Every structure is written in structure tokens, then in C-alpha cells.
């Protein structure tokens, strides 16, 4: 059975990636992509809430739509500094995510953490940036002890990345050169509201 789809004559055949956005249906577990970056999760009893601060309105629209695809209603509010917070309600469906990612109330990647296209798509939508050398996946400064784990997960899917420290415009992982094509393969088509220079 072929994994490629039929394309109009004259167009190249696009091969589906085993790690790409089309490899499986969206799930709540995909929110690990937000938590690999600047996202946060908070537990309350048997429920949990996910939130992420973003720097542009287009990110709000994309993330709210992506969360809705996973059955999660989300709202947003401005922070007063031309930034926005996107957050879910406290939901029982998010409790397993919080259990996996929180240790003593501190966020850290779970055992066997991995990345794939749907998780990377969410991370890029929430915290992707660009510089002269490629695209950046921004990180939360408080998560520094766990950056090596996330960096290793990027390498596993064919995205070895350079770490940018805060003084160099980070913290963020930079993906550049030929690896941008691999990132494009994984994250899928650019959302219509996303600036072209912020999507591979």
C-alpha cells in the first residue's frame, strides 16, 4: 500500500511523513508541543488548564482553532504589553497531560518524550520566530534544565538544532539550512493568517 497521495499531473508527489501532521488524527497529547516551548500547564484537583503567552493576534487565532480541533474550547485575553494569553478552562481531559508534565508543580518533559509534526506545528504557531540563519522555536527561560531533552527529541525527527542563548536573541532552538525543508514536511501547510517568513 502506498503512502503517497495522488497529485494533479505535472506536480511532484508528496510523500507522507511518519512524523508529519497527516500521520494521525489530532489529539490532546499534541499539546506537548506547546509545553516543549513556552506553554504552561497547571493542575487543580482532577482537572488541569493549559496556557501559553504569544506575541501576535494571528497566533491566537491559529491556536484557538487547533485546540478546538482537539475538542478543547479556549479563550484569550491581552496582557497589556501587545501580547496575549491563550488558555483553556480547567478540564479533566487535560489532567493526564498535567500528570505527565508536572513533577512537584514544576514543568519537565515526561519519560520517553518525543516530537512529531502535530506537536511541532503547535510549537511553531505559538513561538516560531525568524532570523537571518533560519527559523527559531522559542523556549521558556525557566525550562533550561530540560532543554537538552527537547533538543534531543528534535534531533530524532531529523531537526538537529542550535541553541540560542538569551543574549543572542533566545532562548530558542534555531533550525536552518536544508533542515528547513524537513521542518516544512513535518509541520504541514502554513496557516492562512501566519506571515510567510515565519513558516517554512
C-alpha positions in Angstrom: 0.0 0.0 0.0 1.4 3.4 -1.0 1.7 6.2 1.5 1.7 8.8 -1.2 -1.4 10.6 -2.4 -2.5 11.4 -5.9 -1.4 14.8 -7.1 -2.5 16.6 -10.3 -0.4 15.7 -13.4 2.8 17.7 -13.6 3.0 18.3 -9.8 5.5 16.3 -7.6 4.2 13.6 -5.5 4.3 14.5 -1.8 5.3 11.6 0.4 3.6 11.5 3.8 6.0 11.6 6.7 5.6 9.1 9.5 6.2 12.0 11.9 4.2 14.6 9.9 0.9 16.3 10.7 -1.1 13.9 8.5 0.3 10.7 10.1 -2.5 10.6 12.7 -5.5 12.5 13.9 -5.1 15.5 16.3 -5.1 14.6 20.0 -4.8 16.3 23.3 -1.3 14.7 23.6 -0.2 17.0 20.8 -0.2 19.9 23.4 3.2 18.5 24.5 4.5 20.7 21.6 3.3 23.8 23.4 4.9 22.6 26.6 8.2 21.9 24.9 8.2 25.6 24.2 6.7 28.4 26.3 3.4 26.8 27.2 2.4 26.0 30.8 0.1 23.6 32.5 -1.5 23.9 35.9 -3.4 21.3 37.9 -6.4 21.8 40.1 -7.8 18.7 41.7 -8.7 16.3 38.9 -8.5 18.9 36.2 -5.8 20.9 34.5 -5.5 24.1 32.4 -3.0 24.8 29.6 -1.9 28.3 28.8 0.6 30.0 26.5 1.6 33.6 26.0 2.0 34.7 22.4 3.2 37.9 20.7 0.7 38.3 17.8 -3.0 38.1 17.1 -2.6 35.6 14.3 -1.1 33.1 16.8 -4.2 33.5 18.9 -6.5 32.5 16.0 -4.4 29.6 15.0 -4.0 28.2 18.5 -7.7 28.6 19.3 -8.6 26.7 16.1 -6.0 24.0 16.8 -7.3 23.5 20.3 -10.9 23.3 19.0 -9.8 20.5 16.6 -8.9 18.6 19.8 -12.2 19.2 21.5 -10.8 21.9 23.7 -12.5 25.3 24.0 -10.0 28.1 24.6 -10.2 31.8 25.3 -7.7 34.6 25.2 -7.0 38.0 26.7 -4.5 40.7 26.1 -1.7 41.1 28.7 -1.4 44.9 28.2 2.0 44.8 26.5 0.9 43.9 23.0 0.9 40.2 23.9 -1.9 37.8 24.5 -2.5 34.7 26.7 -4.4 31.8 25.2 -5.8 29.4 27.8 -8.2 26.5 28.2 -10.6 26.1 31.0 -9.7 23.6 33.8 -10.7 20.3 32.2 -10.5 16.6 33.2 -9.3 15.8 29.7 -6.1 17.7 30.4 -5.3 16.0 33.7 -3.2 13.2 32.1 -1.1 15.8 30.3 -0.5 17.6 33.6 0.4 14.4 35.4 2.9 13.6 32.7 4.5 17.0 32.6 4.5 18.2 36.2 6.8 17.0 39.0 6.2 18.8 42.3 4.4 21.5 40.4 7.4 22.1 38.1 7.2 21.5 34.3 9.5 19.0 32.8 9.3 16.6 29.8 8.0 13.2 30.7 9.9 10.0 30.2 10.1 9.0 26.6 9.2 12.5 25.4 9.1 12.8 21.7 8.1 15.2 18.9 6.2 14.8 15.7 4.6 17.1 13.1 1.4 18.0 15.1 3.4 18.9 18.2 5.9 20.9 16.2 3.1 22.7 14.4 1.7 23.9 17.7 5.1 25.0 18.9 5.8 26.9 15.7 2.4 28.6 15.8 2.8 29.7 19.4 6.5 30.7 19.4 8.1 30.5 16.0 10.4 33.4 15.0 12.9 34.1 12.2 16.4 35.4 11.9 18.9 35.6 9.1 20.0 32.0 9.6 16.7 30.2 9.8 13.6 29.7 12.0 13.5 29.8 15.7 11.5 27.7 18.2 11.4 29.8 21.3 11.7 28.3 24.8 10.7 29.3 28.3 13.6 30.6 30.3 12.6 28.6 33.3 12.9 25.3 31.5 16.6 25.5 30.9 17.4 22.2 32.8 15.3 20.4 30.3 16.4 22.0 27.1 18.8 19.1 26.3 15.9 16.6 26.4 13.9 18.7 23.9 16.9 19.3 21.7 17.5 15.5 21.6 13.8 15.0 20.6 14.3 17.5 17.7 17.3 15.5 16.5 15.4 12.3 16.5 12.9 13.7 13.9 15.7 15.0 11.7 16.0 18.5 13.2 19.3 18.9 14.9 19.1 22.5 16.2 21.5 25.1 17.5 20.7 26.6 20.9 20.5 30.4 21.0 21.1 31.9 24.5 19.2 34.9 25.7 21.9 37.4 24.8 21.9 36.1 21.2 18.1 36.5 20.8 16.9 33.4 22.5 16.3 31.3 24.4 15.4 29.3 21.3 16.4 26.5 19.1 17.4 27.5 15.6 16.7 25.3 12.6 18.3 26.4 9.4 19.7 25.4 6.0 18.5 22.2 4.5 16.7 21.2 7.7 14.0 23.9 7.0 12.7 21.6 4.3 12.4 18.8 6.9 10.6 21.2 9.2 8.2 22.1 6.4 7.5 18.4 5.8 6.7 17.9 9.4 4.5 20.9 10.3 2.3 21.0 7.2 0.8 23.8 5.3 1.1 27.4 6.5 -2.0 28.7 8.3 -3.5 31.4 6.2 -3.0 34.1 8.8 0.6 33.3 9.5 3.3 35.5 8.0 5.2 33.8 5.2 8.6 34.4 6.8 7.5 32.7 10.0 6.6 29.4 8.3 8.9 27.0 6.4 
